[in-house]
Amino acid sequence: MTATRKRLSLMVATAALGTVLAVPATAVAAEQATDAAVSAQAYSCNIKNVNGQKRAGYYSGNTTVPSSTKVTNAGIEAQCILKAMGYPTGTVDGVFGTNSKAAMRKFQGDVNKVYGRKVLDVDGLPGPKSWPYLRMYW
């Protein structure tokens, strides 16, 4: 094999290898763009009374604590319910951040006032004790 053919073969192999390596990077970039689009999405809220409980249709349980760093169905559900009750959470995006926690703290404090005693910890997080009160129709 001549020196020119060796260089050409090496260039073709390098180009092919570079293409193979570039595909995963492109796929990762596309995935990150998709994640960014999902996290920036605003969700609609339609609260319904289902067997005497408020439901927005995103999460039906009473135990999951929403994440403050990623979109969760529990986060969307809690934000929708809080918003419907007049507690401003900011954008309903499923990420239970600063605004959502402030709204939840206000709600938890109000529950304690209604009952005249400490019923809920005022921690800003909907957990197993807070979810039933969020879901109540009063």
Backbone bond lengths (Angstrom), bond angles and torsions (degrees), N, CA, C in turn:
res aa  C-N    CA-C-N  psi(-1)  N-CA   C-N-CA  omega(-1)  CA-C   N-CA-C  phi
1 M - - - 1.438 - - 1.526 107.68 -
2 T 1.302 116.21 135.10 1.458 120.94 -178.13 1.515 110.25 -77.43
3 A 1.299 115.99 164.06 1.457 121.40 -179.93 1.529 110.74 -62.77
4 T 1.323 116.79 -37.05 1.460 120.79 179.55 1.521 110.28 -65.74
5 R 1.343 116.90 -43.23 1.471 120.67 179.45 1.527 110.20 -65.25
6 K 1.334 117.72 -38.27 1.463 120.84 179.01 1.532 110.05 -63.27
7 R 1.346 115.97 -45.00 1.460 119.54 178.98 1.531 110.58 -62.77
8 L 1.314 116.31 -43.05 1.454 120.91 179.61 1.531 110.27 -62.85
9 S 1.322 117.72 -44.11 1.461 121.68 178.14 1.525 110.92 -62.25
10 L 1.332 115.45 -42.01 1.454 120.07 178.80 1.532 110.90 -64.65
11 M 1.346 117.02 -39.99 1.463 120.75 178.93 1.528 110.89 -65.94
12 V 1.335 116.64 -41.61 1.466 120.49 179.20 1.530 109.84 -64.53
13 A 1.335 116.28 -44.39 1.468 120.11 179.34 1.524 110.75 -63.46
14 T 1.318 117.27 -42.12 1.464 121.57 179.07 1.529 110.31 -64.13
15 A 1.325 116.31 -43.00 1.460 120.37 178.72 1.522 110.70 -63.04
16 A 1.325 116.54 -43.31 1.464 120.67 179.51 1.520 110.37 -64.24
17 L 1.325 116.71 -43.81 1.451 120.56 178.84 1.517 110.51 -64.68
18 G 1.301 116.36 -41.21 1.468 120.64 177.77 1.509 111.58 -61.47
19 T 1.331 118.05 -38.65 1.457 122.66 178.25 1.513 110.12 -65.54
20 V 1.323 116.94 -43.19 1.465 121.14 179.60 1.521 109.63 -62.62
21 L 1.325 116.44 -42.67 1.453 119.15 179.85 1.525 112.08 -69.74
22 A 1.320 117.09 -30.53 1.465 120.64 -178.49 1.523 111.71 -73.51
23 V 1.305 118.64 -29.67 1.465 121.08 -177.36 1.520 111.14 -61.91
24 P 1.346 119.31 -50.03 1.460 117.20 178.14 1.525 112.70 -60.77
25 A 1.323 117.51 -37.75 1.458 119.67 178.86 1.525 109.91 -62.33
26 T 1.329 117.04 -40.59 1.451 121.41 177.74 1.522 109.94 -64.90
27 A 1.328 116.66 -41.85 1.458 120.82 179.11 1.528 110.71 -63.62
28 V 1.334 116.75 -40.69 1.459 120.47 178.35 1.518 110.33 -64.28
29 A 1.327 117.06 -43.35 1.466 120.59 178.90 1.526 110.52 -61.33
30 A 1.320 117.20 -41.73 1.468 120.78 178.96 1.523 110.31 -64.80
31 E 1.327 116.78 -40.18 1.464 120.86 179.49 1.526 110.34 -65.28
32 Q 1.343 117.05 -41.47 1.444 120.18 178.54 1.521 110.90 -64.62
33 A 1.316 117.22 -38.96 1.467 120.61 177.93 1.524 110.03 -63.92
34 T 1.333 116.89 -39.50 1.457 121.23 177.82 1.518 110.12 -64.14
35 D 1.356 117.04 -45.17 1.455 120.69 178.50 1.517 110.84 -59.58
36 A 1.325 117.17 -42.26 1.459 120.85 179.90 1.518 110.49 -63.34
37 A 1.320 116.73 -39.72 1.457 120.51 179.70 1.519 110.48 -66.29
38 V 1.341 117.03 -39.80 1.457 120.55 179.85 1.520 110.01 -66.34
39 S 1.334 117.85 -43.47 1.447 119.98 -177.37 1.528 112.20 -69.23
40 A 1.318 117.18 -23.95 1.455 120.74 -179.24 1.527 112.43 -89.03
41 Q 1.301 117.45 -5.54 1.458 121.96 -175.80 1.527 110.84 -71.29
42 A 1.316 116.59 139.85 1.454 122.16 172.88 1.531 107.55 -100.32
43 Y 1.316 115.97 134.58 1.462 121.54 -177.74 1.524 110.33 -101.21
44 S 1.322 115.18 150.12 1.460 119.76 177.45 1.522 109.02 -89.34
45 C 1.313 115.11 154.55 1.463 120.77 -177.81 1.520 110.01 -122.97
46 N 1.293 115.76 130.07 1.453 122.12 175.98 1.527 106.74 -137.11
47 I 1.323 116.11 93.51 1.455 121.44 -175.86 1.526 109.77 -78.75
48 K 1.328 114.65 132.19 1.465 121.18 177.89 1.518 109.38 -126.27
49 N 1.330 115.60 155.99 1.454 121.86 174.01 1.524 107.16 -92.71
50 V 1.315 116.33 111.58 1.458 121.33 179.06 1.526 107.44 -117.88
51 N 1.314 116.00 108.18 1.465 121.55 -178.43 1.528 112.12 53.54
52 G 1.326 116.30 42.68 1.456 121.23 177.74 1.515 115.01 78.81
53 Q 1.321 117.37 12.02 1.464 120.75 179.62 1.520 110.48 -124.47
54 K 1.355 115.66 145.44 1.462 120.58 174.11 1.512 108.96 -72.75
55 R 1.326 115.89 132.23 1.467 121.55 177.52 1.522 108.81 -138.14
56 A 1.329 115.64 136.39 1.465 121.13 175.50 1.528 110.44 -104.59
57 G 1.322 116.65 -11.73 1.453 120.61 176.04 1.518 115.59 92.87
58 Y 1.334 118.14 9.53 1.457 120.61 -179.25 1.535 112.07 -103.90
59 Y 1.344 116.18 -31.53 1.464 122.10 -177.63 1.512 107.37 -150.97
60 S 1.318 117.47 131.52 1.457 119.81 -175.57 1.524 113.53 -109.52
61 G 1.316 117.67 -0.80 1.458 120.82 -177.32 1.513 113.35 -85.69
62 N 1.336 113.58 -174.76 1.458 120.69 179.91 1.524 112.10 -135.45
63 T 1.320 118.44 18.98 1.460 119.36 -174.05 1.533 114.56 -124.97
64 T 1.308 119.05 -28.13 1.464 121.61 -173.70 1.520 111.68 -72.03
65 V 1.325 115.46 131.06 1.464 121.88 174.56 1.527 106.89 -92.31
66 P 1.323 118.48 121.79 1.467 120.82 -178.84 1.533 112.48 -62.41
67 S 1.310 115.72 152.08 1.458 122.68 179.44 1.527 111.08 -82.44
68 S 1.328 115.79 146.45 1.466 120.10 175.66 1.522 111.33 -95.27
69 T 1.346 116.86 1.28 1.467 119.60 -177.95 1.518 114.42 -122.77
70 K 1.326 117.96 -14.03 1.457 118.75 179.45 1.522 110.59 -142.16
71 V 1.314 115.56 161.45 1.459 122.39 -179.32 1.529 109.11 -71.89
72 T 1.331 115.78 128.73 1.463 120.53 174.61 1.525 109.01 -134.32
73 N 1.321 115.91 153.74 1.465 120.51 176.77 1.525 110.64 -64.56
74 A 1.332 116.91 -36.03 1.464 120.45 177.82 1.532 110.18 -64.01
75 G 1.319 116.72 -37.04 1.460 120.85 177.90 1.514 111.61 -64.96
76 I 1.328 116.06 -44.20 1.477 120.10 178.50 1.524 109.46 -62.31
77 E 1.330 116.21 -46.39 1.465 121.32 -178.51 1.533 110.88 -58.75
78 A 1.321 116.97 -49.98 1.461 120.88 -178.27 1.528 110.82 -63.77
79 Q 1.327 117.34 -42.30 1.466 120.32 178.58 1.524 111.16 -61.96
80 C 1.324 117.05 -42.15 1.468 120.68 179.46 1.523 111.26 -62.21
81 I 1.320 116.60 -45.80 1.463 120.36 -177.90 1.526 110.33 -66.18
82 L 1.331 116.24 -46.34 1.470 119.34 178.84 1.526 111.12 -59.03
83 K 1.325 116.24 -45.25 1.465 121.11 -179.94 1.533 110.61 -60.94
84 A 1.322 117.56 -43.55 1.466 121.96 -179.40 1.527 111.59 -63.71
85 M 1.331 116.59 -28.23 1.463 120.60 -179.81 1.528 112.27 -89.38
86 G 1.341 116.93 1.16 1.453 120.22 176.63 1.517 114.95 93.41
87 Y 1.316 117.33 14.89 1.466 121.75 176.45 1.533 107.60 -101.89
88 P 1.333 117.85 108.84 1.471 120.41 -174.19 1.532 112.63 -69.83
89 T 1.321 115.12 121.61 1.464 121.58 -179.84 1.519 111.94 -105.30
90 G 1.325 117.15 -2.04 1.454 119.61 -171.00 1.516 108.21 81.93
91 T 1.313 116.89 -153.03 1.471 121.58 -179.98 1.520 110.13 -66.87
92 V 1.327 116.53 134.07 1.462 120.79 175.38 1.526 106.54 -79.88
93 D 1.337 114.42 94.83 1.461 120.48 -175.45 1.523 112.98 -121.89
94 G 1.330 118.04 -1.63 1.457 121.18 178.39 1.507 114.68 86.72
95 V 1.330 117.61 -8.33 1.458 121.70 176.78 1.523 106.90 -97.97
96 F 1.317 117.01 117.90 1.462 121.41 -174.44 1.527 109.25 -86.91
97 G 1.341 114.88 78.69 1.459 122.26 -175.37 1.519 113.19 -93.36
98 T 1.311 115.27 -155.75 1.462 123.31 -173.94 1.524 112.85 -56.50
99 N 1.331 118.06 -49.26 1.473 121.27 -178.90 1.516 111.47 -64.20
100 S 1.323 116.67 -42.14 1.463 120.53 -179.45 1.527 110.83 -65.87
101 K 1.326 116.36 -41.17 1.467 119.93 179.17 1.528 110.95 -65.66
102 A 1.328 117.03 -38.65 1.467 120.44 177.74 1.532 110.18 -63.90
103 A 1.325 116.60 -42.53 1.471 120.93 177.87 1.525 110.36 -62.78
104 M 1.325 116.41 -41.40 1.465 120.69 -179.50 1.527 111.01 -67.34
105 R 1.339 117.17 -39.34 1.472 120.01 177.21 1.534 110.41 -61.94
106 K 1.322 115.92 -42.01 1.472 120.24 178.38 1.528 109.73 -62.48
107 F 1.329 116.70 -45.33 1.465 120.91 178.52 1.533 110.52 -60.61
108 Q 1.328 117.66 -47.80 1.465 120.91 -179.13 1.534 111.30 -60.98
109 G 1.337 116.41 -40.35 1.459 120.07 176.84 1.520 111.79 -64.17
110 D 1.325 116.26 -39.76 1.465 120.42 178.80 1.530 111.66 -66.14
111 V 1.327 117.18 -37.94 1.470 120.23 176.58 1.529 109.02 -60.98
112 N 1.314 116.66 -45.01 1.466 120.23 179.46 1.536 110.88 -61.13
113 K 1.340 117.21 -38.87 1.466 120.92 178.61 1.527 111.08 -65.23
114 V 1.338 116.27 -43.30 1.468 120.68 -179.34 1.528 110.43 -60.09
115 Y 1.323 117.28 -40.43 1.464 121.15 -177.77 1.530 112.17 -87.53
116 G 1.326 117.72 -8.53 1.451 120.82 177.55 1.515 114.35 71.05
117 R 1.312 116.23 16.87 1.465 121.35 179.26 1.524 109.09 -161.52
118 K 1.320 115.88 171.95 1.467 119.68 179.15 1.532 109.51 -77.82
119 V 1.317 114.72 106.00 1.456 121.84 176.91 1.526 109.43 -99.55
120 L 1.335 115.40 -38.94 1.461 121.86 -178.27 1.522 110.82 -123.80
121 D 1.320 116.35 144.69 1.458 120.76 168.93 1.518 107.59 -68.75
122 V 1.307 117.75 135.60 1.462 122.03 179.71 1.528 107.05 -92.29
123 D 1.349 114.46 76.98 1.467 120.58 -176.41 1.523 112.96 -112.04
124 G 1.330 117.21 -5.58 1.462 120.57 178.31 1.507 114.84 80.96
125 L 1.321 117.26 8.80 1.466 120.32 -178.90 1.518 111.12 -122.53
126 P 1.321 117.35 127.07 1.462 118.64 173.26 1.522 109.23 -76.04
127 G 1.296 115.36 112.93 1.463 121.07 178.56 1.509 109.68 -124.41
128 P 1.319 117.39 -165.16 1.470 121.34 -176.18 1.528 114.45 -56.07
129 K 1.335 118.55 -30.74 1.474 120.25 179.04 1.524 112.03 -83.37
130 S 1.326 117.54 -32.73 1.471 120.85 -175.90 1.526 114.08 -83.72
131 W 1.335 117.78 -34.40 1.471 120.08 -177.02 1.534 113.17 -53.01
132 P 1.337 119.23 -46.22 1.481 117.27 -179.25 1.532 112.79 -59.01
133 Y 1.329 117.64 -35.57 1.465 120.37 178.44 1.530 110.94 -72.52
134 L 1.337 117.45 -35.21 1.462 119.94 175.03 1.518 110.86 -61.81
135 R 1.296 115.91 -38.56 1.472 120.99 -175.06 1.530 113.60 -80.03
136 M 1.340 117.64 -17.68 1.464 121.20 -177.23 1.521 112.22 -63.45
137 Y 1.321 115.02 142.80 1.465 119.79 168.30 1.503 107.87 -94.93
138 W 1.342 117.22 120.59 1.453 119.88 176.44 1.485 110.56 -127.90
